Amino acid sequence: MARSSINSAPQEPNDPTVYSTQLSGCTIRARVAFVLAVAEVVRPAIQAREVVATRIRSALDLAWQWEQFGGISGRALYDTLESENEDGLMVEEWEAPADQKPAWVAVTSAISYASWHAFMTTGDKRIPEPIDEVGEEVIDQVVAYARRAPGFDPHCVDLLAQYCVDHHKTADASALGEPIGRDVMVQVANAAR
């Protein structure tokens, strides 16, 4: 089965900002909303057949639903990425044209990150590969890949991170925190335009 490039993100030598560090004092929901908002912004760089575009939208919707309400299992999120039928988004990422790969990796990594948190908050120890390799560094990987996608405005990540720090700070990084709406995050990201 195809594997995502989650753990092989390019380094950004000219960018001293490490978003995982900046967001480490924010709630889990804020960190998840951050990567999902970056995925939303980069998603238009993926030119996919309608059925694949629908699967991307459904996977992101499911991840946002977990961020908003919980009740979605890590397994359900993971199944959008890899399935027994080999029709998950990681397979599509593997087969994507080279110019679309950065956007694909940003999106699948964001969903992987949400899946990992869904597994972690329930204490489920049966975490499948490659989700068991996910950690907070995926935040930086999502940003690094998004920045390589055509048309991506890198300023939006600074706005998103600042919003999370300003409104969802916590002394306990394991705190789930209050839900943050997709519309709010997308509006913050769009302020960069």
TORKOL-990978 format. One record per residue (C-alpha): residue in three letters; residue number from 1; x, y, z. Coordinates in steps of 0.02 Angstrom, whole numbers, padded with zeros to 5 digits. Layout:
(site 'ALA'; NUM; (X; Y; Z))
...
//
This chain:
(site 'MET'; 1; (00000; 00000; 00000))
(site 'ALA'; 2; (00064; 00175; -00037))
(site 'ARG'; 3; (00134; 00274; 00106))
(site 'SER'; 4; (00120; 00461; 00130))
(site 'SER'; 5; (00271; 00570; 00141))
(site 'ILE'; 6; (00220; 00628; 00315))
(site 'ASN'; 7; (00391; 00603; 00391))
(site 'SER'; 8; (00496; 00669; 00248))
(site 'ALA'; 9; (00446; 00852; 00238))
(site 'PRO'; 10; (00573; 00970; 00164))
(site 'GLN'; 11; (00665; 01086; 00280))
(site 'GLU'; 12; (00639; 01271; 00257))
(site 'PRO'; 13; (00815; 01339; 00290))
(site 'ASN'; 14; (00766; 01522; 00267))
(site 'ASP'; 15; (00616; 01513; 00382))
(site 'PRO'; 16; (00661; 01518; 00567))
(site 'THR'; 17; (00478; 01498; 00619))
(site 'VAL'; 18; (00440; 01329; 00694))
(site 'TYR'; 19; (00251; 01324; 00706))
(site 'SER'; 20; (00248; 01168; 00815))
(site 'THR'; 21; (00346; 01266; 00946))
(site 'GLN'; 22; (00242; 01424; 00925))
(site 'LEU'; 23; (00081; 01324; 00945))
(site 'SER'; 24; (00142; 01212; 01087))
(site 'GLY'; 25; (00055; 01325; 01211))
(site 'CYS'; 26; (-00112; 01308; 01122))
(site 'THR'; 27; (-00251; 01182; 01145))
(site 'ILE'; 28; (-00261; 01022; 01044))
(site 'ARG'; 29; (-00411; 01087; 00949))
(site 'ALA'; 30; (-00317; 01246; 00904))
(site 'ARG'; 31; (-00169; 01147; 00836))
(site 'VAL'; 32; (-00284; 01032; 00738))
(site 'ALA'; 33; (-00385; 01180; 00672))
(site 'PHE'; 34; (-00222; 01263; 00618))
(site 'VAL'; 35; (-00166; 01116; 00509))
(site 'LEU'; 36; (-00341; 01089; 00441))
(site 'ALA'; 37; (-00353; 01274; 00393))
(site 'VAL'; 38; (-00186; 01261; 00303))
(site 'ALA'; 39; (-00254; 01107; 00213))
(site 'GLU'; 40; (-00410; 01204; 00163))
(site 'VAL'; 41; (-00305; 01345; 00091))
(site 'VAL'; 42; (-00191; 01227; -00007))
(site 'ARG'; 43; (-00331; 01110; -00067))
(site 'PRO'; 44; (-00371; 01209; -00226))
(site 'ALA'; 45; (-00195; 01168; -00290))
(site 'ILE'; 46; (-00253; 00987; -00307))
(site 'GLN'; 47; (-00330; 00956; -00477))
(site 'ALA'; 48; (-00424; 00793; -00455))
(site 'ARG'; 49; (-00564; 00697; -00535))
(site 'GLU'; 50; (-00733; 00738; -00459))
(site 'VAL'; 51; (-00741; 00576; -00360))
(site 'VAL'; 52; (-00570; 00610; -00283))
(site 'ALA'; 53; (-00611; 00793; -00248))
(site 'THR'; 54; (-00767; 00732; -00157))
(site 'ARG'; 55; (-00663; 00611; -00053))
(site 'ILE'; 56; (-00543; 00752; -00007))
(site 'ARG'; 57; (-00689; 00863; 00046))
(site 'SER'; 58; (-00768; 00720; 00145))
(site 'ALA'; 59; (-00605; 00681; 00235))
(site 'LEU'; 60; (-00578; 00863; 00282))
(site 'ASP'; 61; (-00760; 00878; 00337))
(site 'LEU'; 62; (-00737; 00725; 00449))
(site 'ALA'; 63; (-00578; 00797; 00524))
(site 'TRP'; 64; (-00665; 00963; 00557))
(site 'GLN'; 65; (-00810; 00868; 00635))
(site 'TRP'; 66; (-00688; 00786; 00756))
(site 'GLU'; 67; (-00614; 00957; 00797))
(site 'GLN'; 68; (-00786; 01032; 00825))
(site 'PHE'; 69; (-00881; 00894; 00914))
(site 'GLY'; 70; (-00771; 00742; 00942))
(site 'GLY'; 71; (-00862; 00578; 00919))
(site 'ILE'; 72; (-00759; 00532; 00765))
(site 'SER'; 73; (-00634; 00393; 00792))
(site 'GLY'; 74; (-00453; 00400; 00741))
(site 'ARG'; 75; (-00489; 00244; 00639))
(site 'ALA'; 76; (-00627; 00332; 00541))
(site 'LEU'; 77; (-00508; 00473; 00498))
(site 'TYR'; 78; (-00369; 00351; 00454))
(site 'ASP'; 79; (-00487; 00254; 00341))
(site 'THR'; 80; (-00505; 00409; 00231))
(site 'LEU'; 81; (-00318; 00400; 00201))
(site 'GLU'; 82; (-00293; 00214; 00178))
(site 'SER'; 83; (-00422; 00080; 00152))
(site 'GLU'; 84; (-00425; -00105; 00114))
(site 'ASN'; 85; (-00489; -00061; -00060))
(site 'GLU'; 86; (-00333; 00044; -00088))
(site 'ASP'; 87; (-00439; 00194; -00133))
(site 'GLY'; 88; (-00387; 00308; 00009))
(site 'LEU'; 89; (-00312; 00480; -00011))
(site 'MET'; 90; (-00134; 00417; 00017))
(site 'VAL'; 91; (-00149; 00312; -00140))
(site 'GLU'; 92; (-00208; 00466; -00235))
(site 'GLU'; 93; (-00063; 00565; -00162))
(site 'TRP'; 94; (00059; 00432; -00220))
(site 'GLU'; 95; (-00010; 00440; -00397))
(site 'ALA'; 96; (-00027; 00630; -00407))
(site 'PRO'; 97; (00074; 00733; -00532))
(site 'ALA'; 98; (00237; 00801; -00460))
(site 'ASP'; 99; (00176; 00982; -00459))
(site 'GLN'; 100; (00026; 00933; -00350))
(site 'LYS'; 101; (00121; 00823; -00226))
(site 'PRO'; 102; (00159; 00963; -00102))
(site 'ALA'; 103; (-00026; 01007; -00087))
(site 'TRP'; 104; (-00072; 00823; -00073))
(site 'VAL'; 105; (00055; 00793; 00065))
(site 'ALA'; 106; (-00004; 00947; 00160))
(site 'VAL'; 107; (-00184; 00885; 00154))
(site 'THR'; 108; (-00150; 00703; 00198))
(site 'SER'; 109; (-00030; 00754; 00336))
(site 'ALA'; 110; (-00160; 00871; 00411))
(site 'ILE'; 111; (-00288; 00730; 00412))
(site 'SER'; 112; (-00157; 00611; 00485))
(site 'TYR'; 113; (-00125; 00738; 00623))
(site 'ALA'; 114; (-00311; 00749; 00664))
(site 'SER'; 115; (-00322; 00559; 00661))
(site 'TRP'; 116; (-00174; 00545; 00780))
(site 'HIS'; 117; (-00256; 00665; 00903))
(site 'ALA'; 118; (-00420; 00570; 00890))
(site 'PHE'; 119; (-00328; 00409; 00935))
(site 'MET'; 120; (-00231; 00494; 01075))
(site 'THR'; 121; (-00381; 00576; 01158))
(site 'THR'; 122; (-00472; 00410; 01170))
(site 'GLY'; 123; (-00319; 00315; 01230))
(site 'ASP'; 124; (-00335; 00189; 01089))
(site 'LYS'; 125; (-00170; 00094; 01080))
(site 'ARG'; 126; (-00208; 00010; 00913))
(site 'ILE'; 127; (-00141; 00152; 00806))
(site 'PRO'; 128; (-00103; 00097; 00628))
(site 'GLU'; 129; (00051; 00142; 00529))
(site 'PRO'; 130; (00091; 00279; 00479))
(site 'ILE'; 131; (-00020; 00367; 00607))
(site 'ASP'; 132; (00084; 00293; 00748))
(site 'GLU'; 133; (00232; 00395; 00681))
(site 'VAL'; 134; (00139; 00560; 00688))
(site 'GLY'; 135; (00184; 00690; 00817))
(site 'GLU'; 136; (00180; 00877; 00841))
(site 'GLU'; 137; (00317; 00900; 00709))
(site 'VAL'; 138; (00184; 00863; 00578))
(site 'ILE'; 139; (00124; 01041; 00604))
(site 'ASP'; 140; (00287; 01103; 00528))
(site 'GLN'; 141; (00279; 00975; 00389))
(site 'VAL'; 142; (00105; 01030; 00339))
(site 'VAL'; 143; (00167; 01209; 00328))
(site 'ALA'; 144; (00326; 01163; 00234))
(site 'TYR'; 145; (00232; 01066; 00101))
(site 'ALA'; 146; (00093; 01195; 00086))
(site 'ARG'; 147; (00224; 01328; 00052))
(site 'ARG'; 148; (00285; 01227; -00097))
(site 'ALA'; 149; (00111; 01216; -00175))
(site 'PRO'; 150; (00069; 01330; -00321))
(site 'GLY'; 151; (-00027; 01486; -00271))
(site 'PHE'; 152; (-00009; 01462; -00083))
(site 'ASP'; 153; (00008; 01625; 00014))
(site 'PRO'; 154; (00135; 01587; 00153))
(site 'HIS'; 155; (00077; 01739; 00254))
(site 'CYS'; 156; (-00085; 01649; 00297))
(site 'VAL'; 157; (00007; 01527; 00412))
(site 'ASP'; 158; (00073; 01671; 00515))
(site 'LEU'; 159; (-00102; 01742; 00532))
(site 'LEU'; 160; (-00173; 01571; 00580))
(site 'ALA'; 161; (-00037; 01538; 00708))
(site 'GLN'; 162; (-00058; 01710; 00785))
(site 'TYR'; 163; (-00246; 01687; 00797))
(site 'CYS'; 164; (-00222; 01520; 00887))
(site 'VAL'; 165; (-00095; 01595; 01008))
(site 'ASP'; 166; (-00204; 01748; 01041))
(site 'HIS'; 167; (-00367; 01653; 01067))
(site 'HIS'; 168; (-00328; 01474; 01117))
(site 'LYS'; 169; (-00178; 01480; 01232))
(site 'THR'; 170; (-00167; 01354; 01373))
(site 'ALA'; 171; (-00046; 01305; 01511))
(site 'ASP'; 172; (-00087; 01123; 01476))
(site 'ALA'; 173; (-00044; 01070; 01298))
(site 'SER'; 174; (-00145; 00910; 01324))
(site 'ALA'; 175; (-00305; 01012; 01350))
(site 'LEU'; 176; (-00430; 00981; 01212))
(site 'GLY'; 177; (-00498; 01158; 01224))
(site 'GLU'; 178; (-00646; 01242; 01145))
(site 'PRO'; 179; (-00697; 01205; 00965))
(site 'ILE'; 180; (-00643; 01327; 00831))
(site 'GLY'; 181; (-00754; 01340; 00679))
(site 'ARG'; 182; (-00687; 01304; 00505))
(site 'ASP'; 183; (-00766; 01466; 00445))
(site 'VAL'; 184; (-00669; 01566; 00575))
(site 'MET'; 185; (-00503; 01486; 00527))
(site 'VAL'; 186; (-00532; 01503; 00341))
(site 'GLN'; 187; (-00580; 01685; 00366))
(site 'VAL'; 188; (-00418; 01716; 00462))
(site 'ALA'; 189; (-00318; 01629; 00324))
(site 'ASN'; 190; (-00406; 01729; 00189))
(site 'ALA'; 191; (-00359; 01892; 00275))
(site 'ALA'; 192; (-00186; 01865; 00199))
(site 'ARG'; 193; (-00255; 01895; 00025))
//
